[in-house]
Amino acid sequence: MKVTQEFVERMICPACRAKVRLKEDGSAIKCVGCRRVYPIEGEIIVMLPEKATIEDEDAAPSTA
């Protein structure tokens, strides 16, 4: 099952309880509150705050 925006809209950030959005490239979801980025590994969203990175508001997409 591919992770869709409709699926992600039902989720909240486990760290701050704000809404999350699917990143444009589909590689992760990003919290609109605390800016944590939760990776998608395979088709699994890793919603662990200790696995998340924090991204600046205007951060350019990573090439890694």
C-alpha positions, 0 to 999 in steps of 0.5 A: 500500500502506497502512503497517500496524503488522504491517509496522512491527513488522519495522523498527528505528530506523536511529539507535539500533536500537530497535523502532518503532511506528506513531503512532495517527494513522498519520502517522509511526512513532516509535522507542520508544528515542530517541523519533525520529519518522519521517514518512510522506509519501504511503505512504513512510516516511522513515527518515532520522535527519536528517528525524526529529523528537524527541518527548517521551514525553507529547507531545500530538498535533500539529495541524500 
